[in-house]
Amino acid sequence: MRDLNRRKFIGQGLGLAAAANLGAGALALGAAPARAAGEPVVLKLAHPDSPTHPVQELAMQFSKLVKERTGGSVTVRVFSGGQLGSEVNIVSGLSTGIVDLALHTTGFLESIFPKIQAIDLPFLFKDSASAQRLLDGPIGQELLTDMQAKGIYGLAWGHYGWRVTENNTRPIVVPQDLAGLKIRIQPGAVFAASFKAVGAVPIVIDLNELYIALSQGTVNAYELPFIAAVSTKLLEVTKYIGETNHVYNGGAFMASKVRFDKLTPKEQEVIRDTVKEMQPQWRQLIAERSIVARKICEDKGIKISQVDYPAFKKAMEPVYTEFRGKIGADFVDKVINAANA
């Protein structure tokens, strides 16, 4: 990644010791009953990635801190990799209170919060610093606040790593190299439009099903950060990676409003403060592990190519025209101006 710095987490690799919290499948579904006064509460925190993804480490650290800081009145149990349902169901579960807390990428929020599509427009951000300024500024806070209308508290924006373009067919250097490839995408409409613009065939597949889909030829490409390719073992069925860095791939730490509102004011404060405190760590962790993951892919013999950025950006320009109409020209222009500030 062009602007990642190497400081704190490289030596840790991608392996994460988080298995202890994953054996509680019996809690998986169903909102908790009413809480008696003084009774400890168990919150379910879901994320769609594997237990070896850095987000699992972040979630486990959050769980530890919340338990300590509430004196044991709140315990957070972490469920990874679809244990509480599909990637889409995690988000809908927040609205209903089936899922109490979640970390998830923006692509799975777009169908519920269409304005979020604006921050996934292709080649919007030139570097991580510009993305962080926007997400931590008025636009990012506006998007988090908008989530309350659907029963979700948006607590903070984090990062999942720049999205690159992987496949098992040919090197990706120019937009034409994607023509005809069946590419797995997230459900977000902006992702479908972006890859249709370069002649690819977008197909929505849950992350947990992607390895088999690649092995069987249902798709022959995907677009995920280096970290995800490693943590899900997709690098085993990948031959080429085009370092497109086409989307910053933000993610949100969220809470179910119906469940959060039942906590005491002090417990709510602890959760909000802990998320805020861990936000820089989230970004730093992803930055450092992205470097590690890229090196792992290289060492496995995957051919990583630099792409023609101007050509890709030009090819995907029609996406901006399309989504100005869908999201609202004023908001899209505001996002573009903030990203370029």
HUCORTA-V495248 format. One record per backbone hydrogen bond with DSSP energy under -1.0 kcal/mol. NH is the residue of the N-H (numbers start at 0). CO is the residue of the C=O. E is the energy in kcal/mol with one decimal. If there is no record, write none. Layout:
# HUCORTA-V495248
nh: {NH/NH}
co: {CO/CO}
e: {E/E}
This chain:
# HUCORTA-V495248
nh: {11/12/17/20/21/26/27/38/40/42/44/45/46/52/55/57/58/59/60/61/62/63/64/65/66/67/68/69/70/71/72/74/76/78/80/82/84/89/91/92/94/95/96/97/98/99/100/101/102/103/105/107/108/109/112/115/116/117/118/119/122/123/130/131/132/133/134/135/139/140/141/142/143/144/145/147/148/149/150/151/152/154/155/157/159/162/163/164/165/166/167/176/177/178/179/180/182/183/184/191/192/193/194/195/196/198/199/200/202/208/209/212/213/214/215/217/218/219/220/221/228/229/230/231/232/234/235/236/237/238/239/240/241/242/243/245/250/251/252/253/254/255/256/259/260/261/262/267/268/269/270/271/272/273/274/275/276/277/278/281/282/283/284/285/286/287/288/289/290/291/292/293/294/295/296/297/298/299/300/301/302/304/307/308/311/312/313/314/315/316/318/319/320/321/322/323/324/325/326/327/331/332/333/334/335/336/337/338/339}
co: {8/9/15/17/18/23/24/35/72/74/76/100/78/49/52/53/54/55/56/57/58/59/60/61/62/63/64/65/67/66/69/40/42/44/48/79/81/85/87/88/90/91/92/92/92/43/43/253/45/251/249/104/105/105/108/112/113/114/115/116/245/120/126/127/128/129/130/131/133/136/137/138/139/140/141/144/145/146/147/146/254/252/252/250/248/246/223/241/221/239/219/173/174/175/198/177/200/220/202/187/188/189/190/191/192/195/194/180/182/205/206/208/209/210/211/212/212/181/181/165/224/225/226/227/229/228/232/233/234/166/166/302/164/304/241/162/157/103/155/101/152/99/150/255/256/258/259/263/264/265/266/267/268/269/270/271/272/273/274/277/278/279/280/281/282/283/284/285/286/287/288/289/290/291/292/293/294/295/297/296/238/240/172/306/307/308/309/310/311/313/315/316/316/317/318/319/320/321/322/323/327/328/329/330/331/332/333/334/335}
e: {-1.8/-1.5/-1.3/-1.0/-1.8/-1.9/-2.1/-2.1/-2.7/-3.2/-3.0/-2.6/-2.0/-1.9/-1.7/-2.0/-2.7/-2.4/-2.1/-2.4/-2.4/-2.1/-2.4/-2.6/-2.0/-2.1/-2.9/-1.7/-1.0/-2.3/-1.2/-2.7/-2.9/-3.1/-2.4/-1.7/-1.7/-1.7/-1.8/-2.5/-1.0/-1.2/-1.4/-1.3/-1.8/-1.2/-2.3/-2.2/-1.8/-1.9/-2.1/-1.2/-2.0/-1.1/-3.0/-2.2/-1.8/-1.6/-1.4/-1.3/-3.1/-1.3/-1.4/-2.7/-2.2/-1.8/-2.6/-2.4/-1.7/-2.2/-2.2/-2.1/-1.9/-2.5/-2.1/-1.6/-1.2/-1.8/-2.0/-1.7/-3.1/-2.8/-1.1/-3.7/-2.1/-2.5/-1.2/-2.5/-2.5/-2.4/-1.8/-2.0/-2.0/-1.2/-2.9/-1.9/-1.8/-2.6/-2.1/-1.3/-2.4/-2.0/-1.9/-2.0/-1.7/-1.7/-2.3/-3.2/-2.6/-1.9/-1.3/-1.9/-2.5/-2.2/-2.4/-1.8/-1.3/-2.3/-1.3/-2.6/-1.8/-1.7/-3.0/-1.9/-1.4/-1.8/-1.7/-1.9/-1.1/-1.9/-2.7/-2.5/-3.4/-2.9/-2.7/-1.2/-1.4/-2.7/-2.4/-3.1/-2.3/-3.0/-2.4/-3.2/-2.5/-1.0/-1.6/-2.5/-2.2/-2.2/-2.1/-2.6/-2.7/-2.4/-2.4/-2.3/-2.4/-2.0/-1.0/-2.5/-1.9/-2.6/-3.2/-2.1/-2.2/-2.5/-2.5/-1.9/-1.1/-1.6/-2.9/-2.4/-1.9/-2.0/-2.3/-2.1/-2.7/-1.5/-1.8/-2.0/-2.3/-2.9/-3.0/-1.4/-2.2/-3.0/-2.3/-2.3/-1.7/-1.3/-1.4/-1.2/-1.2/-2.3/-2.4/-1.6/-1.1/-1.2/-2.7/-1.4/-2.3/-2.6/-2.1/-2.3/-2.6/-2.6/-2.1/-2.6/-1.6}
